[in-house]
């Protein structure tokens, strides 16, 4: 008995309230008008009739489930309360019978308020016996409904505080509910909202947690155990020693016998149910991305979660958005393709251990749609346990000295998509694609040529003390990966061989600010925390950012997969999205998450750039000749028309490969996310196979689809002109004839030829090249040897003969 129950005034008050309640109920049953008149005027200082009777509409918190793109495979679930409503028809027939036997055996015989129960509770509560509540199932449902529909903390208190006023209010609502809903509807709603302990709310969750089965499959013993728990979920918790004994007694001595008394089951069925075991352990229920169905899916789940939290459609604040996600009961079908995701993870595992401090990161995007199909890394998506840490100390000496641990093997950092303090990584020559697109937009065709030197003196100004400055000047002088790369190139051969001293003058020609503008249109983020981002946002600085074409700006694998997907998408940039469809509990489809696509460049420019981008990965261009690759095995593994590009930064601190088809673009980075200024040399022997095997596994069995060519072929080959044959002419004569034909002429080194020494042995290129293009006169050394064939297709250029150098 409560302490104040011993007070004579409290007891008198209770007696008065009980009389008022009984009178109200009797009057409401026999004379509804009289009940509303003022019979209970003294209760709470207001008439019974003046109390509200219409419950606010509400929705109890429901589980949100996240599925893969097949709309069948569950990735994860989010919830505040583990609950999922199910109709009565999908519950075992024993469940409603058991809850009525446990909580309200007069359920089918009252109008929402049990008069006998009220009287019994009053007598019990005032004679020293155990406290009884006299709340019917309808009243209990009303109480929980009021709590869930509350819009303030005070409303929650009013709905749950044990006061006579609350009881009167519940009775008024309950009688109205019984007029509007059938008994089956009431018990269905009650079973879907009631708490069952151990994070289980509603019968679906309880069935899962305690028995790992659907509600419709519950046995008599299981249903009666769950029904018995509702009265006091904590006290009747079977996972504790004391709770196990209490729920066993309540099930066997109260609920099951009650079901027999009610005629819901036979004595024989009861005897069998009494022998059913009660579980002492419960099924652990995952919540959020750290509990994904497969750990390798964690980074994709995290990308989805961050996407959701950034959407204003789901609430003004991040708190509102998280509450919506964890209580809205949505069915969310994501873009994650299980085949692509599993292929990415397997390809990574084949190349590098999860315990390696270097991170192999793979992102895959569908061209023309922005749908993110895979995000994978050689990391376990989990928080490192600070009490038993598995992560090594950071490879960054400064962080290591402070005892800061690295991100391997466990991390929840958005390594692939960026966010927080992850601004991205330098990816090297994959950025040359943006220069090529900018050049095409400015009217320079793929056939545009430069005579690329070993080291190029640019007009970009840098600090004269910088090692990359020309000696004694403040001009930036970039060089190539090797001296053998010097020679005449166009965009097919320059991109295929990744020639720095071709792309820097091309960037100068079109303006670095225009190259940066292309990168922005193609989705490179220039995150604020990246110190280089300031250059991109200041026109004057952007114009002088010569190194941009060599990939010194930070990017993520997702950024660059989607940028290259813009080429395969005919120049349409589609904002990356993890969403296929979001459906509400009523199967209403929300118009949120569809990728917003804009034209980033013309279809002809995109098709032309893609044609040149077939060269680095061992495919054949349709409009020109490649003659050089940096990841030539890609085409053979993928076995489909393919395009892409490798990238490497100074001293091989990162290595990247992007490869794509009309169906999927895969970007792979090999980086050290903890210490980007590390001394290691990243190997293309690790990242390249991971990328091409991911793409190859995904494309296996799919039809081969050829890339489209520009409608205007001149955007690729340009205005082609015949090159005069100057073989064995004097150098001066050869120069005059070539310049007269409109070409930019220079004289190269000696070459084996049957022509007299010092005369023209031929030209590079020969045959045809673009109007105004570079033509190099090859000087004969007089040796009587056959000149190597130099007859490229229209627009082609023969680069210097050298072995392929992967990784540029």
PyMOL commands that set and color helices and strands:
alter all, ss='L'
color gray80, all
select helices_A, chain A and resi 3-6+8-30+32-35+43-45+88-90+93-103+107-109+115-126+137-148+153-160+164-180+183-193+202-211+215-217+220-232+241-262+267-274+289-291+295-309+312-314+318-327+338-351+386-388+397-401+428-441+483-485+491-497+500-510+512-521+533-536+539-543+546-550+557-568+603-612+633-638+650-652+684-699+714-717+731-740
alter helices_A, ss='H'
color red, helices_A
select strands_A, chain A and resi 64-67+74-78+195-197+200-201+331-334+359-366+371-377+380-381+410-411+425-426+450-452+487-489+554-555+572-574+579-583+589-590+597-599+643-648+655-660+665-671+720-722+744-751+760-764+768-770+774-780
alter strands_A, ss='S'
color yellow, strands_A
deselect
rebuild
show_as cartoon
